[in-house]
Amino acid sequence: MMRPGILILAGLASLAAVAGHDYRAIFGDDYELALAKMDEFRPSFERLCGLYQADTAVVASMVFPELLRYSELRNYFETAGLELVYNSLGSDYGDFSVGVFQMKPSFAERLEARVMADTALAASLGGKMAYAQRRPELVRAERVRRLQQIDWQVFYALSLCLLLDRTHAGLAFADKSQKIRFYATAYNHGFESPAQEILDWQDRRFFPNGGSLIYEQYAFSDVSRYFYQEDFHAIFGP
């Protein structure tokens, strides 16, 4: 198991290397639209994070970068085309990004399984992850309906943060910015990855277009950190 001190020092070094990007200037109008969306969703974050005792700053900052590349039109066509395939056959045949925070059904499936396997965490969330349906295709259809609602997307995001709090309880972060970078990487890269792998991926530049060689790419985690340091408090207050 990696010692927390190593994580802190490595995290601080990587932060210093990428702290110079001005993402408001880089993304321009898309950044302003993302801020407006976050302000629109603020009541959901505040209500649900308060109800389940999750850190609003960590939860909102973790998912903020997805608002920069969300397209309602693209989301409609992608969801409409693949929803039927997923509902009938599962994520092996139809996995697709849904909603403003671009959550895939396969992500929700894995998160639900991990939460339900942790009886204490599942209980603290009021058993909300459970489904009344039993038939797999009905469960999948309900999962997609959940992901299309902002309250459910916020709930999945805060559930992930609470799970990471427990999974990586032994890690110490120098400050909240470092925790946000780690959690954002876990969200973007894979929350079931080992701590060292998540740390190694913090500075990988695949956002917003994946492995594009045409456009400059940035670290997902650094966009999350930037939002927290520059804009979170203007929207959510001190």
VENPEKA-V337176 format. One record per residue. PSI is psi in whole degrees, -180 to 180 (* if undefined). Layout:
BEGIN
psi = {PSI | PSI}
END
This chain:
BEGIN
psi = {135 | 138 | 138 | -37 | -36 | -41 | -45 | -50 | -44 | -39 | -41 | -39 | -42 | -34 | -43 | -30 | -25 | 5 | -6 | -9 | 133 | 93 | -24 | -43 | -39 | -46 | -12 | -125 | -34 | -35 | -42 | -39 | -37 | -40 | -41 | -39 | -43 | -39 | -38 | -37 | -3 | -46 | -38 | -44 | -48 | -43 | -49 | -40 | -36 | -42 | -39 | 10 | 47 | 155 | 109 | -40 | -43 | -46 | -51 | -42 | -37 | -42 | -8 | -44 | -30 | -26 | -23 | -25 | 9 | 134 | 119 | -39 | -47 | -41 | -39 | -50 | -38 | -45 | -45 | -37 | -37 | -13 | -44 | -39 | -46 | -47 | -37 | -41 | -16 | 178 | -18 | -23 | -25 | 89 | 132 | 155 | 135 | 137 | -180 | -28 | 15 | 51 | 130 | 148 | -37 | -35 | -47 | -40 | -49 | -40 | -44 | -44 | -43 | -40 | -45 | -25 | -18 | 95 | -37 | -44 | -43 | -41 | -39 | -23 | 11 | 22 | 18 | -22 | -20 | 157 | 142 | -30 | 159 | -32 | 129 | -41 | -31 | -36 | -44 | -40 | -41 | -36 | -44 | -40 | -40 | -48 | -17 | 0 | 136 | -40 | -39 | -38 | -42 | -40 | -44 | -41 | -46 | -33 | -40 | -44 | -42 | -36 | -43 | -34 | -39 | -41 | -38 | 39 | -24 | -6 | 143 | 133 | 141 | -35 | 180 | -32 | -40 | -38 | -42 | -43 | -42 | -47 | -38 | -39 | -41 | -41 | -44 | -39 | -41 | 110 | -15 | 1 | 152 | 158 | -43 | -38 | -42 | -44 | -43 | -29 | -6 | -36 | 5 | 133 | 92 | 11 | 134 | 0 | 27 | -131 | 29 | 135 | -3 | -45 | 147 | 138 | 162 | 167 | 125 | -45 | -31 | -32 | -40 | -46 | -44 | -47 | -45 | -47 | -33 | -31 | -18 | -48 | -27 | -29 | -45 | -10 | 173 | *}
END
